[in-house]
Amino acid sequence: MTDPISVAVIGAGMAGRSHAHAYRTAQTVYGSEAPPVRLAAIADVNEAFATSTAQRYGFERAETSWQAVAEADDIDAVSIVVANHLHREIAEALLAAGKHVLCEKPLAPTVADAEAMVKAAEAADRVAATGFSYRRSPAISAIRDQVQAGTLGDLLHFNGRYWCDYSADPQAPSSWRYTGPLGSGALADIGSHLIDIAEQLCGPILTINGASLPIVIRDRPVPLAAALGHAAGVAVSDVRAPVTNDDIATFVVEFANGAAGTFSVSRVAHGYPNALGFDLFGADGAASFDLGRNSEFGFVDSTPDPVTNGWRRVLVGPQHPYIQAAQSMPFAGVGHGGQEFFTYQARTFLDEIAGLKRLPAPATFADGLRNLQVEAAIVAAARTGAAVSVDHLTPVAGNRSGIGVEPVKDSAEV
């Protein structure tokens, strides 16, 4: 494949700009085997946002509707980066138009919508990917390599947290993020990433043994203007809109391999702008990760002499995933940021379109459905107070994404 891959982004907000940036820089990583990328269009109902993002990242034009992208003959691949409730309609239209799709997580507002999107992807025979960008963290990928090599032994416990404070101010304006059903708040917005990481490392979650999804800020002021991202600093009115989804999510799980999992997710964690981290304990060792220290991970096992053994700080370098072929300075200690995760994700998506198999495959729509099935079980556990089995998926031989896509035939319904 030598013709350029023409790309567009639907959504010019905070995450949309990350996708735009990623497509602009994707050609700079992993050699020259891939076809060139043509930056075609940015679409957003807010014309000013679309125009400024297109100009900033070098896209050829701005559009004011997603339909313009779906109908365009000169666009091959599209990122969907808009409110969750819009994902299904846009994805189905793009796939029907013969376009490859990368849809941000959560894949859809409901399991039923995600199931329909998976069927649409299967019928279209196009690359249909879900945006779990943390799969592309070199440090998390390095820990996964150690798990798969058996260095940690049998896995015993995953303890994960994702704490943010973008909603900690009760005067922060209302938006679509606060108006969905229980489970569509902190759990879907940031907890979805943590669930995906946990299953990438530990395999499928089998049972939710307990969950809580409190709403601690009951209403928010209505904004007076459109805003990017989490709308900090936007003027608000005296009218307040109710918050209908979760500010916090805590839950306990059992993985199919018998390991335990404890999770803490919050969008109201004052003082923590974007604090994702986890500890993973095995019978023979342990590993840890803190997003605030992107370019390293913690590791301990019993191989060194007990006199000097203990937790080790491992700097990510050229011997770890992505660094050698992706960083302009591929040396330990140089460091990188979260934007690189989006760039590696875009490169993986484009490689899949081009038929190159250089990287682990992108997360599929089936993976996005899987994530929503887990979230649905968490919501059910929070509502009923009872343990809830997840309609879990088993690994498939040759599946390069790590988590399988075939349902267990006799699995329990959520």
C-alpha positions in Angstrom: 0.0 0.0 0.0 1.7 3.2 -1.2 -1.2 5.7 -1.6 -1.6 8.2 1.2 -4.1 7.3 4.0 -6.4 10.3 4.2 -7.6 11.0 7.7 -10.2 13.1 9.5 -11.1 13.8 13.1 -14.7 14.4 14.2 -14.6 16.5 17.4 -12.2 19.4 17.9 -12.2 19.5 21.7 -9.4 18.4 24.1 -9.2 14.7 23.1 -9.9 15.6 19.4 -6.8 17.8 19.3 -4.8 14.9 20.8 -6.0 12.7 17.8 -5.2 15.5 15.4 -1.7 15.9 16.8 -1.2 12.2 16.7 -2.0 11.9 13.0 0.3 14.8 12.3 3.2 13.0 14.1 2.4 9.4 13.3 4.6 9.4 10.2 7.6 10.2 12.3 7.6 6.9 14.3 8.3 3.3 13.3 10.3 3.8 10.1 9.3 4.6 6.6 7.4 1.4 5.6 4.0 2.9 6.1 2.2 5.0 3.4 2.1 8.8 4.0 -0.7 10.4 5.9 -2.9 13.1 4.4 -4.5 15.4 7.0 -7.8 16.0 5.3 -10.4 17.4 7.7 -11.4 18.4 11.2 -15.2 18.4 11.9 -17.0 20.0 14.8 -20.5 21.7 15.2 -18.6 24.6 16.7 -17.1 26.2 13.5 -14.5 28.2 15.5 -13.2 25.0 17.2 -13.0 23.1 13.9 -11.2 25.9 12.1 -8.7 26.6 14.9 -7.8 22.9 15.3 -7.5 22.4 11.5 -5.2 25.3 11.3 -3.2 24.4 14.3 -2.4 20.8 13.2 -2.2 21.4 9.5 -5.4 19.8 8.3 -6.7 20.9 4.9 -10.2 22.0 5.9 -12.7 22.4 8.6 -16.2 21.0 8.5 -19.2 21.8 10.7 -20.9 18.3 10.6 -19.8 14.7 10.9 -22.1 14.0 7.9 -19.7 16.0 5.7 -16.9 13.6 6.7 -19.0 10.5 6.1 -20.0 11.7 2.7 -16.5 12.8 1.6 -14.9 10.6 -1.1 -11.4 11.8 -0.2 -11.3 10.4 3.4 -10.2 6.9 4.3 -10.0 6.8 8.1 -11.7 8.8 10.8 -11.4 9.3 14.6 -14.6 9.8 16.5 -13.9 12.1 19.5 -17.3 13.5 20.5 -19.9 12.9 23.3 -20.5 9.2 24.0 -24.2 9.2 23.0 -23.2 10.2 19.5 -20.7 7.4 18.8 -23.1 4.7 17.5 -24.8 6.9 14.8 -21.6 8.3 13.6 -19.6 5.0 13.6 -22.4 3.1 11.7 -22.6 5.9 9.1 -18.8 6.0 8.6 -18.5 2.2 8.3 -21.4 2.1 5.9 -19.5 4.7 3.8 -16.5 2.3 3.7 -14.3 4.3 6.1 -12.0 2.9 8.8 -12.9 4.1 12.3 -11.1 4.8 15.5 -13.7 5.6 18.2 -12.8 7.0 21.6 -13.7 5.1 24.7 -16.2 4.4 26.0 -17.3 2.9 22.8 -21.0 3.6 23.3 -23.5 4.7 26.0 -24.9 1.2 26.4 -23.9 -2.5 25.8 -26.7 -2.8 23.3 -25.3 0.2 21.3 -21.8 -1.4 21.4 -23.2 -4.7 20.2 -24.8 -3.0 17.2 -21.5 -1.2 16.5 -19.6 -4.5 16.6 -22.0 -6.0 14.1 -21.7 -2.9 11.8 -17.9 -3.3 11.9 -18.1 -7.0 11.0 -20.4 -6.2 8.1 -18.2 -3.4 6.8 -14.9 -5.3 6.8 -13.0 -2.2 7.8 -10.6 -1.6 10.7 -12.8 -0.6 13.6 -10.7 0.4 16.7 -11.4 1.7 20.2 -9.2 4.4 21.7 -7.6 2.9 24.8 -4.5 5.0 24.5 -2.8 3.7 27.7 -2.2 0.4 26.0 0.6 2.3 24.2 2.4 3.4 27.4 6.0 2.0 27.1 6.1 1.4 30.8 2.7 -0.4 31.0 3.6 -2.4 28.0 7.0 -3.4 29.6 5.1 -4.6 32.7 2.8 -6.6 30.5 5.8 -8.2 28.8 7.1 -9.3 32.3 3.7 -10.7 33.1 3.5 -12.7 29.9 7.1 -14.0 30.4 6.0 -15.3 33.8 8.5 -13.2 35.8 5.9 -12.3 38.4 4.6 -15.8 38.7 0.9 -16.4 39.3 -0.9 -13.1 39.6 -2.4 -12.4 43.0 -3.7 -8.9 43.2 -4.2 -5.8 41.0 -4.7 -2.6 42.9 -5.6 0.3 40.6 -6.5 3.9 40.9 -7.4 6.8 38.6 -8.0 10.0 40.4 -8.7 13.3 38.7 -9.9 16.7 40.0 -11.6 18.1 36.9 -14.9 18.0 38.6 -13.8 18.8 42.2 -15.1 22.4 42.0 -18.9 22.4 42.5 -19.0 25.6 40.4 -17.5 23.9 37.3 -20.1 24.1 34.5 -22.5 21.3 33.6 -21.9 19.4 30.3 -22.8 16.1 28.7 -20.4 14.4 31.0 -22.7 14.9 33.9 -26.1 14.0 32.4 -26.0 10.3 31.6 -27.2 7.3 33.7 -25.3 5.9 36.6 -22.0 4.4 35.4 -21.6 6.9 32.6 -19.7 9.3 34.8 -16.3 8.7 36.4 -16.6 5.0 35.7 -17.0 5.3 32.0 -14.9 8.4 31.5 -11.7 7.4 33.3 -12.5 4.1 34.9 -12.8 2.5 31.5 -9.0 3.1 31.0 -8.2 1.4 34.3 -10.4 -1.6 33.6 -8.7 -2.0 30.2 -5.3 -1.9 31.7 -6.2 -4.4 34.4 -7.5 -6.9 31.8 -4.5 -6.3 29.6 -2.3 -7.3 32.5 -4.4 -9.9 34.4 -6.9 -11.3 31.8 -10.7 -11.2 32.0 -12.6 -10.0 35.0 -14.9 -12.8 36.1 -17.0 -11.3 38.9 -17.7 -8.0 40.5 -17.9 -8.7 44.2 -18.9 -5.2 45.4 -19.3 -1.7 44.0 -20.2 1.9 45.0 -21.0 4.7 42.6 -21.8 7.8 44.7 -22.8 11.2 43.3 -21.3 13.8 45.7 -21.9 17.0 43.8 -25.6 17.0 43.1 -25.9 19.9 40.6 -23.8 22.2 38.5 -24.3 25.6 36.9 -25.3 25.8 33.2 -22.5 27.3 31.0 -23.1 30.4 29.0 -20.9 29.4 26.1 -19.3 26.4 24.4 -16.1 25.2 25.9 -13.2 22.9 25.3 -12.3 19.9 27.5 -13.6 20.2 31.0 -14.7 23.8 30.5 -12.6 25.4 33.2 -13.0 29.2 33.3 -16.2 29.3 31.3 -18.8 31.8 32.4 -21.9 30.2 33.9 -25.5 31.2 34.6 -27.5 31.2 37.8 -29.4 28.1 36.6 -28.1 24.7 37.9 -28.6 21.4 36.2 -28.7 18.1 38.1 -25.8 15.7 38.0 -27.2 12.2 37.2 -24.1 10.0 37.0 -21.2 9.0 39.3 -18.5 11.2 40.7 -16.7 8.3 42.3 -16.5 4.5 41.5 -15.0 1.9 43.8 -15.3 -1.8 43.2 -13.7 -5.2 43.9 -13.3 -7.9 41.3 -12.2 -11.4 40.8 -10.3 -12.2 37.6 -10.8 -15.5 35.8 -7.3 -16.6 36.8 -8.2 -16.2 40.5 -6.4 -12.9 41.1 -8.2 -10.2 43.2 -8.7 -6.7 42.0 -9.4 -3.5 43.9 -10.3 -0.3 42.0 -10.7 3.4 43.0 -11.8 6.0 40.5 -12.7 9.6 41.1 -13.3 12.8 39.1 -13.5 14.9 42.4 -10.1 14.0 43.9 -8.8 17.5 44.8 -5.2 18.0 44.0 -4.9 15.1 41.6 -5.2 16.5 38.0 -4.6 13.1 36.3 -3.3 10.5 38.7 -3.5 7.0 37.2 -1.5 4.2 38.8 -1.5 0.6 39.9 0.4 -2.0 41.8 0.4 -5.6 40.5 1.5 -8.4 42.9 2.4 -11.9 41.8 3.7 -15.0 43.7 7.3 -14.3 42.5 7.4 -10.5 42.2 5.6 -7.2 41.8 5.4 -4.2 39.5 4.0 -0.7 39.9 3.2 2.3 37.6 2.5 6.0 38.3 1.4 8.2 35.4 3.1 11.1 37.0 6.4 9.3 36.3 5.5 8.2 32.8 9.0 7.0 31.8 9.6 4.5 34.5 8.1 1.7 36.5 8.7 -0.1 39.7 9.8 -3.8 39.9 10.8 -6.2 42.6 11.5 -10.0 42.6 13.6 -12.4 44.6 16.5 -12.8 42.2 19.0 -10.2 43.7 20.9 -11.1 46.9 18.6 -10.4 50.0 21.2 -8.1 51.4 20.5 -5.5 48.6 17.2 -6.7 47.2 14.2 -4.4 47.1 12.0 -2.3 44.8 13.9 -1.1 41.7 13.2 2.0 39.7 13.4 0.9 36.1 13.9 3.8 33.6 12.1 3.0 30.3 14.7 2.8 27.5 15.4 1.3 24.1 15.0 -2.3 25.4 11.3 -1.6 26.2 8.3 -1.3 23.8 8.0 1.6 21.4 11.1 3.5 22.5 13.8 2.4 20.0 11.6 2.7 16.9 9.5 5.7 18.0 11.5 8.2 20.0 13.8 10.6 18.3 16.2 10.2 21.2 15.8 6.6 22.2 17.6 6.6 25.5 16.6 5.8 29.1 15.9 9.0 31.1 15.0 11.2 28.1 11.3 10.8 29.0 8.0 11.2 27.1 4.5 12.3 27.8 0.9 11.2 27.3 0.7 12.6 23.8 3.1 9.9 22.6 0.5 7.3 23.6 -2.0 8.9 21.1 0.8 9.0 18.5 1.6 5.3 18.9 -2.1 4.5 18.9 -2.6 6.4 15.6 0.4 4.6 14.1 -1.0 1.3 15.2 -4.4 2.2 13.6 -2.8 3.3 10.4 -0.5 0.2 10.3 -3.6 -2.0 10.6 -5.2 -0.2 7.6 -2.0 -0.6 5.6 -1.7 -4.3 6.5 1.5 -3.9 8.4 1.9 -6.1 11.5 4.7 -4.2 13.3 2.8 -3.4 16.5 0.3 -5.0 18.8 -3.1 -4.6 17.1 -5.3 -1.7 18.0 -8.1 -2.4 20.5 -11.1 -3.5 18.5 -14.8 -2.6 18.8 -15.2 -6.0 20.4 -12.7 -4.8 23.1 -14.8 -1.7 23.5 -17.9 -3.8 24.0 -16.1 -6.0 26.5 -15.2 -2.9 28.5 -18.8 -1.8 28.6 -19.9 -5.3 29.7 -17.6 -5.0 32.7 -19.0 -1.5 33.5 -22.5 -2.8 33.2 -21.7 -5.5 35.8 -20.2 -2.9 38.1 -23.4 -0.8 37.9 -25.5 -3.9 38.6 -23.4 -4.7 41.6 -23.7 -1.2 42.9 -27.5 -1.2 42.5 -28.2 -4.7 43.9 -25.4 -5.0 46.5 -24.8 -8.5 45.2 -21.9 -10.1 43.4 -22.4 -10.0 39.6 -20.8 -12.2 37.0 -19.4 -10.6 33.9 -20.4 -12.0 30.5 -16.7 -12.5 29.9 -14.6 -13.2 26.9 -11.9 -15.8 26.5 -8.5 -15.3 24.8 -8.4 -16.2 21.1 -5.3 -17.8 19.6 -3.5 -15.3 17.4 -5.4 -12.3 18.7 -2.7 -9.6 18.8 -4.6 -7.2 21.0 -4.2 -9.5 24.1 -7.9 -9.8 25.2 -10.0 -12.2 23.3 -13.2 -11.6 21.3 -15.1 -14.9 21.6 -17.8 -15.0 24.2 -17.9 -18.0 26.5 -21.1 -19.9 25.4 -22.4 -20.7 28.9 -21.4 -17.4 30.6 -23.8 -15.7 32.9 -25.8 -12.7 31.6 -25.2 -9.4 33.3 
